[in-house]
Amino acid sequence: MRITMVGTGYVGLVTGTCLSNTGNDVTCLDVDPAKIEKLNRGESPIYEPGLDELLERNKAAGRLAFTLDKAAAYGPAEVIFICVGTPSDEQGRADLKYVLAAARDIGDAIESAEGPTGLGASDKAKIVIVKSTVPVGTNAKVRAEIASRTSKPFHMASNPEFLKEGAAINDFNKPDRVVLGVDSEDAGSRLRDLYAPFVRQGNPIFTMDIPSAEMVKYASNAMLATKISFINEIAGLCELYGADVDEVRRGMCADARIGNKFLYPGLGYGGSCFPKDVLACISMGDEVNRPTDLLAAVHKVNQDQRIRFLEKVDAHFGSGSGPADLSGMRIGVWGIAFKPGTDDIREAPSITLMKALLERGAEVVAHDPVAFETCRGVMGDSITYAGGMLDVVEGADALLVCTDWDEYKHPDFGAIRAKMRAPVVFDGRNLYRPASMREAGFVYHSVGREAVTG
């Protein structure tokens, strides 16, 4: 099948590369010359395990191409995926200008192409799929934009993505489910054929109306975000009542109705999806005068979680309530990315914490396996970037653990303690056992568990 991906960001590039790997002829279109030039050299602009190898293999096989040429990309395409950005404002309202601009270009391309359907002599109309996460009703707006530029037939579809950064290749190749919102049986049949190679293990393809498909992504992410905020709120109660959130979690997650996914206490959720999608749901509710009180609380708990963790630092170093004076102190940070397996720092708790530490006068030294360059784009030279994880703790007055990369899980605490000016650890991911930290001679603060104070 001849496919065009509009946008070579995270979703567009992963989706296009994986679809080319099953034999489809995929063209990825973008407006950024530097990005297209890089991709044509076989270099991925994003960090995602396994992506570079797939990209290189399919590009060499002639199944995957990258271009700035809209006519060349749209003309022969049977299926067009819109995967452009939908940035949101502080209220969570999505900006659809890139989606609608792509729709206008597609309408012009369909109108100018040969044949009754804009696909040569084929009698099959193009399928335009909105894969970007967009508010319910966006497909209708895209359809209107395309129809305003052409009288030729086309199909619309919604195909939300469920890719976890750091595991996106496996998620695409072995999806829990594929969701297709379609406007016709013909579009549904063709898209089921497209995704058939990825569900051979028996996982379902759900075909439904377009508004329902648009809502599935928001409802899924809002539910997962709710679980994270819930366990963080329980963790706060555990700290005040002397309970251990790890034991509480074990007991509650044994209930099959609850399960154990996304119920890990920590610094709260971040990244490009959960914060944006929760706010989008809140915004959609406000627009139709149906407040989403639960999701508003989920968002507030998540943002407050970072403040509460910072209060542990203030309480340890300060002399009373309010921010501590950290002037002259060196604070190490392990982990910058919002989660392991990615260089994405969007809404990362580490950024909030590091900015707050700088405001309190501290010198901040940070390490992350892959997120240095993305962090430098936000933090600049306001912090020091350490080449190794042990370089972070050299002369440090405290260490903050912000991302649960594997290499941080079993460090040499003897070597760490010897390097630190003071053996103090604030663990935002509950990587270590309090008893082990006490035995190693550390002051240790985590989330939802008793502090080790000496």
C-alpha positions as CSV (number, residue, x, y, z in Angstrom):
1,M,0.0,0.0,0.0
2,R,1.2,3.5,-0.8
3,I,1.2,5.6,2.4
4,T,2.2,9.2,3.2
5,M,2.9,10.3,6.7
6,V,2.4,14.1,7.3
7,G,4.9,15.0,10.0
8,T,8.1,13.2,11.1
9,G,7.8,13.7,14.8
10,Y,7.6,10.9,17.3
11,V,4.3,9.4,16.1
12,G,4.8,10.0,12.4
13,L,8.3,8.6,12.2
14,V,7.6,5.5,14.3
15,T,4.4,4.7,12.5
16,G,5.8,5.3,9.0
17,T,8.9,3.2,9.7
18,C,7.0,0.3,11.2
19,L,4.5,0.3,8.3
20,S,7.3,0.3,5.8
21,N,8.8,-2.7,7.6
22,T,5.7,-4.8,6.6
23,G,6.2,-4.1,2.9
24,N,4.3,-0.9,2.4
25,D,5.7,2.0,0.3
26,V,5.9,4.9,2.8
27,T,6.8,8.5,2.2
28,C,7.3,10.8,5.2
29,L,6.6,14.5,4.5
30,D,7.8,17.4,6.6
31,V,8.3,21.1,6.3
32,D,11.6,21.2,8.2
33,P,14.5,20.9,5.7
34,A,17.1,20.2,8.4
35,K,15.0,17.3,9.7
36,I,14.5,15.8,6.2
37,E,18.1,16.2,5.4
38,K,19.1,14.3,8.5
39,L,16.6,11.5,7.9
40,N,17.8,11.1,4.3
41,R,21.3,10.5,5.8
42,G,19.7,7.7,7.8
43,E,19.8,9.6,11.1
44,S,16.8,9.7,13.4
45,P,16.0,13.1,15.0
46,I,14.6,11.4,18.1
47,Y,15.8,8.8,20.5
48,E,13.8,5.6,20.5
49,P,15.4,2.1,21.0
50,G,15.3,0.1,17.8
51,L,14.2,2.9,15.5
52,D,17.5,3.6,13.9
53,E,18.0,0.1,12.7
54,L,14.5,-0.2,11.3
55,L,14.8,3.2,9.6
56,E,18.1,2.3,8.0
57,R,16.9,-1.1,6.8
58,N,13.7,0.1,5.2
59,K,15.3,3.2,3.6
60,A,18.0,0.9,2.0
61,A,15.2,-1.4,0.7
62,G,13.5,1.6,-1.0
63,R,10.3,1.3,1.1
64,L,10.9,4.4,3.2
65,A,11.5,7.9,1.8
66,F,11.6,11.4,3.2
67,T,10.6,14.6,1.3
68,L,9.7,18.2,1.5
69,D,7.7,17.9,-1.8
70,K,4.0,17.9,-1.0
71,A,2.9,17.0,-4.6
72,A,5.2,14.0,-4.7
73,A,4.1,12.9,-1.3
74,Y,0.3,13.3,-1.7
75,G,-0.2,12.4,-5.4
76,P,0.3,8.6,-5.4
77,A,-0.8,8.0,-1.8
78,E,-3.7,5.7,-1.1
79,V,-3.6,6.4,2.6
80,I,-2.5,9.7,4.2
81,F,-1.8,9.9,8.0
82,I,-1.9,13.3,9.6
83,C,0.7,13.2,12.4
84,V,1.5,16.8,13.0
85,G,1.7,18.6,16.4
86,T,-1.3,19.9,18.3
87,P,0.2,22.2,20.9
88,S,-2.1,23.2,23.8
89,D,-2.4,26.3,25.8
90,E,-2.4,26.5,29.6
91,Q,-6.1,25.6,29.6
92,G,-5.5,22.5,27.5
93,R,-7.1,23.8,24.3
94,A,-5.5,22.1,21.3
95,D,-4.2,24.3,18.5
96,L,-5.3,22.7,15.3
97,K,-3.6,25.1,12.9
98,Y,-1.1,22.4,11.7
99,V,-3.8,19.8,11.3
100,L,-6.0,22.1,9.3
101,A,-3.1,23.4,7.2
102,A,-2.3,19.8,6.3
103,A,-6.0,19.2,5.4
104,R,-6.0,22.1,3.0
105,D,-2.8,20.8,1.3
106,I,-4.4,17.4,1.0
107,G,-7.6,18.8,-0.5
108,D,-5.5,20.7,-3.1
109,A,-3.5,17.6,-3.9
110,I,-6.6,15.5,-4.4
111,E,-8.2,18.1,-6.6
112,S,-5.1,18.5,-8.8
113,A,-4.2,14.8,-9.2
114,E,-5.4,12.8,-12.2
115,G,-8.4,10.5,-12.2
116,P,-11.8,10.7,-10.6
117,T,-10.5,9.9,-7.2
118,G,-7.2,11.8,-7.2
119,L,-5.3,8.5,-7.3
120,G,-4.5,8.0,-11.0
121,A,-7.0,5.7,-12.6
122,S,-7.9,3.9,-9.4
123,D,-11.5,3.8,-8.3
124,K,-10.5,3.8,-4.6
125,A,-10.7,7.1,-2.9
126,K,-7.9,8.3,-0.7
127,I,-8.2,7.6,3.0
128,V,-7.2,10.6,5.2
129,I,-6.4,9.5,8.8
130,V,-6.0,11.8,11.7
131,K,-3.5,10.1,13.9
132,S,-2.6,13.2,16.0
133,T,-4.3,13.3,19.3
134,V,-7.1,15.8,18.7
135,P,-10.3,16.9,20.5
136,V,-13.5,15.1,19.5
137,G,-15.0,16.7,16.4
138,T,-11.6,17.5,14.8
139,N,-12.1,14.9,12.0
140,A,-15.3,16.7,11.0
141,K,-13.3,20.0,10.7
142,V,-10.6,18.2,8.6
143,R,-13.3,16.8,6.3
144,A,-14.7,20.3,5.8
145,E,-11.3,21.8,5.0
146,I,-10.6,19.1,2.5
147,A,-14.1,19.3,0.9
148,S,-13.7,23.0,0.5
149,R,-10.8,22.4,-1.9
150,T,-12.0,19.4,-3.9
151,S,-15.2,17.8,-5.1
152,K,-13.5,14.4,-5.5
153,P,-14.4,11.7,-3.1
154,F,-12.2,10.8,-0.1
155,H,-12.6,8.9,3.2
156,M,-11.9,10.1,6.7
157,A,-10.7,8.0,9.6
158,S,-9.4,8.3,13.1
159,N,-6.6,6.0,14.3
160,P,-5.4,7.0,17.7
161,E,-1.9,6.0,18.7
162,F,-1.0,4.2,21.9
163,L,2.8,4.3,21.8
164,K,4.9,4.4,25.0
165,E,8.1,6.3,24.5
166,G,11.0,3.9,25.0
167,A,8.9,1.0,23.9
168,A,7.2,2.4,20.8
169,I,8.5,-0.1,18.3
170,N,7.2,-3.1,20.3
171,D,4.0,-1.2,21.0
172,F,3.3,-0.7,17.3
173,N,4.4,-4.2,16.2
174,K,2.4,-5.9,19.0
175,P,-0.5,-3.6,19.9
176,D,-2.9,-4.4,22.7
177,R,-5.6,-3.2,20.3
178,V,-6.0,-1.2,17.1
179,V,-8.7,1.5,17.1
180,L,-10.2,2.6,13.8
181,G,-12.9,5.2,13.5
182,V,-14.1,5.2,9.9
183,D,-16.8,6.7,7.8
184,S,-17.4,3.8,5.5
185,E,-17.1,0.0,5.3
186,D,-14.6,0.4,2.4
187,A,-12.2,2.5,4.5
188,G,-12.6,0.1,7.4
189,S,-11.8,-2.9,5.3
190,R,-8.7,-1.4,3.7
191,L,-7.4,-0.2,7.1
192,R,-8.0,-3.6,8.7
193,D,-5.9,-5.1,5.9
194,L,-3.2,-2.6,6.6
195,Y,-3.0,-3.5,10.3
196,A,-3.6,-7.3,9.9
197,P,0.2,-8.1,10.1
198,F,0.4,-6.5,13.5
199,V,-2.5,-8.4,15.2
200,R,-1.7,-12.0,14.1
201,Q,-1.4,-12.9,17.8
202,G,-5.1,-12.4,18.1
203,N,-5.4,-8.9,19.6
204,P,-8.4,-7.0,18.4
205,I,-9.0,-4.4,15.8
206,F,-11.9,-2.2,16.9
207,T,-13.9,-0.5,14.2
208,M,-16.2,2.2,15.3
209,D,-17.6,5.7,14.5
210,I,-15.1,8.5,14.3
211,P,-16.1,10.6,17.4
212,S,-15.8,7.5,19.6
213,A,-12.4,6.7,18.2
214,E,-11.3,10.3,18.9
215,M,-12.4,9.9,22.5
216,V,-10.7,6.5,23.1
217,K,-7.3,8.0,23.3
218,Y,-8.3,10.8,25.8
219,A,-10.3,8.4,27.9
220,S,-7.4,5.9,28.1
221,N,-4.7,8.4,29.0
222,A,-7.0,10.1,31.5
223,M,-7.6,6.8,33.2
224,L,-3.9,6.0,33.5
225,A,-3.2,9.5,34.8
226,T,-5.9,9.0,37.4
227,K,-4.2,5.9,38.7
228,I,-0.9,7.7,39.0
229,S,-2.4,10.6,40.9
230,F,-4.4,8.2,43.1
231,I,-1.4,6.3,44.3
232,N,0.5,9.5,44.9
233,E,-2.3,10.8,47.1
234,I,-2.4,7.5,49.0
235,A,1.4,7.8,49.4
236,G,1.0,11.2,51.1
237,L,-1.4,9.7,53.6
238,C,1.0,6.8,54.2
239,E,3.8,9.3,55.1
240,L,1.6,11.0,57.7
241,Y,0.2,7.8,59.3
242,G,3.4,5.7,59.3
243,A,2.3,3.3,56.6
244,D,4.5,2.0,53.8
245,V,3.1,2.7,50.4
246,D,5.0,-0.2,48.9
247,E,3.2,-2.6,51.2
248,V,-0.1,-0.9,50.7
249,R,0.4,-1.2,46.9
250,R,1.2,-4.9,47.1
251,G,-1.9,-5.6,49.1
252,M,-4.3,-3.6,46.9
253,C,-2.9,-4.7,43.6
254,A,-3.4,-8.3,44.4
255,D,-7.1,-7.6,43.8
256,A,-7.7,-8.5,40.1
257,R,-10.2,-5.7,39.8
258,I,-7.5,-3.2,40.5
259,G,-4.4,-4.7,38.9
260,N,-0.8,-3.4,39.3
261,K,-0.3,-1.2,36.2
262,F,0.4,2.6,36.7
263,L,0.1,2.4,40.5
264,Y,3.7,3.3,41.4
265,P,4.2,6.4,43.6
266,G,6.7,9.0,42.6
267,L,7.1,12.5,41.2
268,G,3.9,12.3,39.1
269,Y,3.4,11.9,35.4
270,G,5.0,14.0,32.6
271,G,5.8,13.7,28.9
272,S,3.9,14.7,25.9
273,C,0.6,12.8,26.5
274,F,-0.8,12.5,30.0
275,P,-0.5,16.2,31.0
276,K,-1.8,17.4,27.6
277,D,-4.6,14.9,27.3
278,V,-5.9,15.4,30.9
279,L,-6.0,19.1,30.3
280,A,-7.7,18.6,26.9
281,C,-10.5,16.5,28.6
282,I,-10.9,19.3,31.2
283,S,-11.1,21.9,28.4
284,M,-13.6,19.8,26.4
285,G,-15.8,19.6,29.5
286,D,-15.6,23.4,30.0
287,E,-16.6,24.0,26.4
288,V,-19.9,22.2,26.8
289,N,-20.5,23.3,30.4
290,R,-19.9,19.8,31.9
291,P,-17.1,20.2,34.4
292,T,-14.7,17.3,34.7
293,D,-14.1,17.6,38.5
294,L,-12.3,14.3,38.9
295,L,-9.8,15.1,36.1
296,A,-9.3,18.6,37.5
297,A,-8.3,16.9,40.8
298,V,-6.0,14.4,39.0
299,H,-4.2,17.3,37.4
300,K,-3.9,19.3,40.6
301,V,-2.6,16.2,42.5
302,N,0.0,15.6,39.9
303,Q,1.3,19.2,39.9
304,D,1.3,19.3,43.7
305,Q,3.3,16.1,43.9
306,R,6.4,17.9,42.7
307,I,5.9,20.7,45.2
308,R,5.5,18.1,48.1
309,F,8.7,16.4,47.1
310,L,10.6,19.7,47.0
311,E,9.2,20.4,50.5
312,K,11.2,17.4,51.7
313,V,14.4,19.2,50.5
314,D,13.3,22.4,52.1
315,A,12.5,20.7,55.4
316,H,15.9,19.0,55.5
317,F,18.0,22.0,54.7
318,G,15.8,24.8,56.0
319,S,15.3,26.2,59.4
320,G,11.5,26.6,59.2
321,S,8.6,26.8,56.8
322,G,9.2,28.0,53.2
323,P,12.0,27.6,50.8
324,A,15.4,26.7,52.1
325,D,18.5,28.7,51.4
326,L,20.7,26.4,49.4
327,S,23.4,29.0,48.6
328,G,26.8,27.3,48.3
329,M,25.4,23.8,48.1
330,R,25.9,21.4,45.3
331,I,22.9,19.2,44.5
332,G,23.2,16.2,42.2
333,V,20.4,15.0,40.0
334,W,20.1,11.5,38.5
335,G,17.7,11.5,35.6
336,I,16.3,14.3,33.4
337,A,14.0,12.6,31.0
338,F,10.4,12.2,32.2
339,K,10.8,8.4,32.0
340,P,13.5,5.9,31.1
341,G,14.0,4.9,27.5
342,T,13.5,8.4,26.0
343,D,15.2,11.8,25.7
344,D,11.8,13.5,26.1
345,I,11.8,16.2,28.9
346,R,8.3,17.6,28.2
347,E,6.6,18.2,31.5
348,A,9.5,16.3,33.2
349,P,9.4,16.6,37.0
350,S,13.2,17.0,37.0
351,I,12.9,20.3,35.1
352,T,10.5,21.7,37.7
353,L,12.8,20.5,40.6
354,M,16.1,21.7,39.0
355,K,14.6,25.2,38.4
356,A,13.4,25.3,42.0
357,L,16.8,24.3,43.3
358,L,18.5,27.0,41.2
359,E,16.0,29.6,42.6
360,R,17.1,28.5,46.1
361,G,20.8,29.2,45.2
362,A,22.0,25.7,44.7
363,E,24.6,24.6,42.1
364,V,22.9,21.7,40.2
365,V,24.8,18.9,38.5
366,A,22.8,16.4,36.5
367,H,23.2,13.1,34.7
368,D,21.0,11.3,32.2
369,P,22.0,8.6,29.7
370,V,20.4,10.3,26.7
371,A,18.6,13.5,27.5
372,F,21.5,16.0,27.7
373,E,20.8,17.8,24.4
374,T,17.0,18.1,24.9
375,C,17.7,19.4,28.5
376,R,20.2,21.9,27.2
377,G,17.5,23.4,25.0
378,V,15.5,24.2,28.1
379,M,18.0,24.7,30.9
380,G,20.9,26.0,28.8
381,D,24.1,26.3,30.9
382,S,22.3,27.1,34.1
383,I,23.2,23.5,35.3
384,T,26.3,21.4,34.9
385,Y,26.0,18.2,32.8
386,A,28.0,15.3,34.2
387,G,29.5,12.7,31.9
388,G,29.1,9.9,34.4
389,M,26.6,9.2,37.2
390,L,29.3,9.1,39.9
391,D,30.5,12.5,38.7
392,V,27.2,13.9,39.9
393,V,27.8,13.0,43.5
394,E,31.4,14.3,43.8
395,G,31.2,16.9,46.6
396,A,27.4,16.9,46.6
397,D,25.4,17.9,49.6
398,A,22.4,15.8,48.4
399,L,21.4,13.6,45.5
400,L,17.9,13.7,43.9
401,V,16.7,10.7,41.9
402,C,14.2,11.8,39.3
403,T,14.1,9.1,36.6
404,D,14.3,5.3,37.1
405,W,16.9,4.4,34.6
406,D,18.2,0.9,35.1
407,E,21.8,2.1,35.8
408,Y,20.6,4.0,38.9
409,K,18.9,1.0,40.5
410,H,21.9,-0.8,42.0
411,P,24.7,1.7,42.4
412,D,27.8,1.3,44.6
413,F,26.6,3.1,47.7
414,G,29.9,2.8,49.4
415,A,31.6,4.7,46.5
416,I,28.7,7.3,46.5
417,R,28.9,8.0,50.2
418,A,32.7,8.4,50.0
419,K,32.3,11.1,47.2
420,M,29.4,13.0,48.8
421,R,30.0,16.0,51.1
422,A,26.9,14.8,53.0
423,P,25.2,11.4,52.5
424,V,21.7,12.6,51.7
425,V,19.4,11.1,49.1
426,F,15.9,12.2,48.0
427,D,14.5,9.4,45.9
428,G,11.6,10.4,43.8
429,R,11.2,6.9,42.3
430,N,11.5,4.7,45.4
431,L,14.3,2.7,43.9
432,Y,16.0,1.8,47.2
433,R,14.9,0.0,50.4
434,P,14.9,2.3,53.4
435,A,16.6,-0.4,55.5
436,S,19.4,-0.8,53.0
437,M,19.9,3.0,53.0
438,R,20.0,3.1,56.8
439,E,22.6,0.3,56.8
440,A,24.7,2.2,54.2
441,G,24.7,5.3,56.4
442,F,22.4,7.6,54.4
443,V,19.8,10.1,55.2
444,Y,17.1,8.9,52.9
445,H,13.7,10.4,51.8
446,S,11.4,8.7,49.4
447,V,7.7,8.8,48.5
448,G,5.0,7.3,50.8
449,R,7.6,5.6,53.1
450,E,9.3,6.3,56.4
451,A,12.2,8.7,56.1
452,V,15.7,7.5,57.3
453,T,17.1,10.3,59.3
454,G,20.1,8.8,60.9
